[in-house]
């Protein structure tokens, strides 16, 4: 379930970023310096944590998985902030379309389980 949620979230976020770039391109796209446009850094911000979480889960690399999961939580925070700003300035429509809810779903379902190498908690002794 976590893999599907994370992929759907990343694809939807990529679509929102692409749509935003399309709107901004009508205002003037700098073809000489395409990496300075917000499209590429925003896509990297979406896909790097997504791929880290997915590959960490698939390869059994806990550090990579946890790092990707924290990146997904940062995406939740960013989209939530954008939704709140949109709510304040434009009305109740923005929180419905911005992918804070999908990012939250992905981050929640991709959270890692307990560390198998960590020592088991000892029960408290009764006195």
Secondary structure as GFF3:
##gff-version 3
##sequence-region A 1 127
A	DSSP	alpha_helix	2	25	.	.	.	ID=ss1
A	DSSP	three_ten_helix	34	36	.	.	.	ID=ss2
A	DSSP	alpha_helix	38	59	.	.	.	ID=ss3
A	DSSP	alpha_helix	62	90	.	.	.	ID=ss4
A	DSSP	alpha_helix	94	97	.	.	.	ID=ss5
A	DSSP	alpha_helix	100	109	.	.	.	ID=ss6
###
